[in-house]
Amino acid sequence: MPTSPRLSALAALALLAVAAAPLSAQPDTPTTPPAAEARPDPVWPVPGPAPLPGSLLPERRIIAYYGNPLSKRMGILGELPVDQMLGRLDREVDAWRKADPATPVQPALHLIAMVAQGDKGRDGKYRAKMADTLIERVYGWTRRRDAVLFLDLQVGLSTIQAETPRFETFLARPDVHLGIDPEFAMHDGTPPGKKIGWYTADDINWTIDYLAALVTKHNLPPKVLVIHRFTQRMVRDTERIKRDPRVQVVMHMDGWGGPRLKRDSYRAFIYKEPVQFAGFKIFYKNDTRGGNPLMTPADLLALTPVPLYIQYQ
């Protein structure tokens, strides 16, 4: 079993420090290097609807900083003072522009706006919604960099159907998108952090329908939906996930480990179960444990498929 996330203090609550499980601990992670793929690739790009006007993908690559400003342990977004954090994001964006000049870069901040927690709370759902004032503060930071904002939801013992509408005020904005985290979606009543949760295609399709309706209602550009994944069972029935041009779905490879393990997991959980677009997470600290090198833009550009959403934690 993967290592349970550690507890941390956040907003006066015992909240789960979000650091996806080490890939080396996963029983369903391949242990052999992926075979070289012939090009053109028979699976990618995934056939689907043509991008609508205003779509971020595939014309741009999104480079996102992840975390919560109330915690230094949940990601780079909260680890540094805001000016230093934005400056480091600038340097990461510049590195990607140099590595792939043909693909414009879209900077982003990815805020954990609902955090799974170790305490069950008043309603027994083991999750806490961040205050609107905090979300507005981070949204203000995105405006300083012409960036976009992702709101990430860890629903605990609640459901994505119950929690997503709480954020409609923000999601109705043209530059606010959504991330959902199956790791902390506990369908069987187990408290988060005790085991890995999951989402089904039905859960994801509901979310796509919800976002698509917002796009139509408010005449918005298409939304991006990021789905975290680092095991096969975290996202179920991927072949039934719908493709709606109003919502661009990114399946995001999330676990930490050395480059070989991350490449293997990417092939197993992203390449072999294509949905629409691919994402990849870099952990500044966890990925380098044991002396492993941090994967570079050049390393990620060599992957099949080439990820269009890159998240740094």
N, C-alpha and C positions, 0 to 999 in steps of 0.2 A: 504494500500500500504506500502511496505517496505520503510524505511528511505532512502533518497537519499544520496549517498556518499558525504562527505564533500570535498570542494576544497582545494588543497594544492599547494605549490610552488614546482616545480620540473623542473630543466633545464631551468629556467627563463620563464616557462609557467605556466598557471593556470591549473593544472592537477587534475584529480579526485583521491582523496585518496581512495585506494582500500580496502574496508572493507565490505564484503558481508552483506546483510541486516540481521537484527535480525530475527531469526526464529519465535520468538513470534509474529511478526507483519504479518506473512504470513497467508492469509485466507485459503490456502489449506494445512496447516500443521495439522496433527491429534492431538487431545488433550487427547487421551487415551493411556495408556501404551500398547506396542505391546504384543500380546499373545506369550507364549512360543512356540518355534518351535520344532517339533519332529525331531530327527536325525535318519538316514541320511536325510538331507534336500532335498526336492523334486525339488528345483530350483537351488541351488548352490551346487557344482561349476557348472558354465554354460558350457554346451557342446560346444566344439569348437575345432579348430585345435591344434594339439600337438605343444608344444613350439619348436622352432628351436634352433640349437646350438647358444649360446651367449645370449639367452633371459634372461632378468632380472627377469621376473615373470613366474611362481609363486615360483621359487626357492629362491628368495630373497624378503625381505621387504624393500621398499624405504622409508627413513626418510629424508624429505626435509625441508629446511629453505627458506621462501618465502619473496619477497619484492624487493626493488630497492635501491642501495647504495646512490642515490641522495636524498632520503627522509627518515626521521625517522618515518613517519606516515603510511607507506605502508607495514610494516612488519618487522620482526626480522632481515632479511637480511641487511637492511639499518639502523636499530635502534642503533646498537652497533658498535664500532670500529672493524675492520675486525678480529683481533686476538681474541678479546673477543667473537665475534659472532661465530667463528669457534670452540672456546673452549666450548661454550655452546652447539653447535651442537654435539661435541664429547660426552658430558655428556648425551645428549638425546639418541644418538646412543647406548651408554653403557647401559642405562636404558632399551632399547628395547632388547638388547642382553641378559640381565639378565631375562627379563620378558618372552622371548620366545627363549631359547637357540637353539631350533631345526631349526630356520629360520635365515639364515645369513642376516645381515643388510647392505644395500647399502646406504651410505650417499649421499645427493644431495643438490644442491642449485637451487632454482626455481626463476629465474629473470624475472620480468615484463619488457620485452624487447620492447613492444609497449604499450603505456599507453593512455587510453581514457582521454580526457582533456575537460575542460569547454570552451575553446576557439576553434572556428571552424578551425583556421589555414588557410594557404594560399589556400588550395584546398577545404576547407569546410568539411573536413572529421572528425574533432573532435578527432584526435589521433596523437600521436607523436612517431616516431621510435627512440629508443636510439642509440647513436653512436656506431659504431663497436668497438671503443677503450674501451668503457664501458663494452661491452659484453666480449671482450678479457680479461679485468681486472678480471671480475667475473669468467670467465673460468679458469684463472690462479689460483684463490682461490680454485677451485675444484681440481686442480692438486695437491695442497698441502695436500689434504685429501683422495686421491684416490676416489673422488666423481664423480658424473655425474652432468651435467647441463641441466636444463629445461629452455627453452625460452617460456615465456607466452605472448600471443597476445590478446590485447583488441582493436578491429578494429574500434570502433566508427561507423561512417557512411560509412566506407569502407567495404570490404568483406574479408573473410578468403582466398578466391581464389586469390584476388589481393595482399594480404599482405604476405602470407607465403613464396612465392618465394624470397622475399627480404632477407630472412635469410638462403638461401640455402648454402652459404659458411660455416655457422656454423652447419646446420643440416646435412651436408655431413660428419661430423666427427662422429666417432663411439660412443662417449660418450656424445652426445648432443641430447636431446629429446624435445618434444613440449607439451605445454599446451595451450588450447583455452578457452576463457571466454565468454559464451553466454550472461552474464549480460550486457556486453558492445558491443554487436553486434546488431546495431539498424537498422533493416530491413525497418522500416516504416519512416525513416527520422527524428525521434525524437532525439534531442541531448542526449548523454549518461548522466546518472544520473537522468533523469526525469522519467524514467520507466525502468523496467527490459527488456533486450533484449532476443534474443533466437537464437538457431541454429536448423535447421532441419536435418533429417537423410541425406538428399542430401548434405548439407554442410559438415557434418562429414565424409560421404563416400568419398567426393572429397579429404578431408584432408588425409584420410587413403590411398587412391590411390596415392596421391602425395608422402607421406612418403614411401610407399611400393616401388615406382619406384626408390627413392633414395637408398633404401636398395639394390635393385637389381643392379643398375648402379654402385654403389661404393663398392659392396661386403661387406656390413655392417652387424653387428648384428641387430636383430629386434629393431625397435623404440618403445618407449612408448609414447602414446598419452593420456594426462590427460584432461578431460572435466569437468569443474566446474559446480556444480548444487546445487540449494537450493530451487527450486520450480518445480512443475510438468511441466509448460509450457516453461521453459527455454530450454529444450531439447525435440524436438518433433519427433514423429514416431520412438521411440527407437527400435521397433521391426524390423525396416528396416536397422538398422546399421549393416554393413557387418563385418565379422570376417576374417581377413587376417593374416596368421601366421607371416608376416613380420612387423605387427604393433599391439602392445598390448594395448588395449583400457581400460583406467581406468575411470570409472564414479565416480566423486569425490564429496562427500557431503560437501558443502561449508559454510552454514550459521552459525551464532553464536547464542549462548544462553546457557541455563542450560542443564545439562546432559539429563534430561527427554525429553526435546524438541528436542535435537539433536538425541537421539535414535529414536524418533518417525519419524523425518524427514528422517533419514537413512532408516528406514523401508519403508516409503512411496515412496521415490524417487530413492533409490538404490536397495533395496531388491525386490520390486514389479516390477521393470522394469530392469531386469538384461541385461547387455550387454556382459561384459567379466570379468573384475576385478573391485574391489571396493576400493575407497579411502575415507579418512576422514580428515577433517581439524580441528586443534586446534588453537584457538585464545588465546594467552597468556593473553591479557587484556580483550577483550570483553566477552569472555566466563565466566569470573569471576565477571561480573557486578551483583550487588544485592547480593553479598556474595555467589554466586554459586561456587562449587568446580571445579577445573580444572580436566577434565577426564584424567585418567592415562593409561599407556599401558595395565594394567590388565583390565580396563574398556573396552578398545577397543578390546582386545582379546576375550571378552565375547560376542561381536556382531555377528550376522549372516547376511551376510557372514563376516568372519574375514578380515578386510581391509589389503591390501598389499602395499598401498601407504599412508603414513601419512605425512601431511603437517602442519608445524607450522608457524603461523603468529602472 
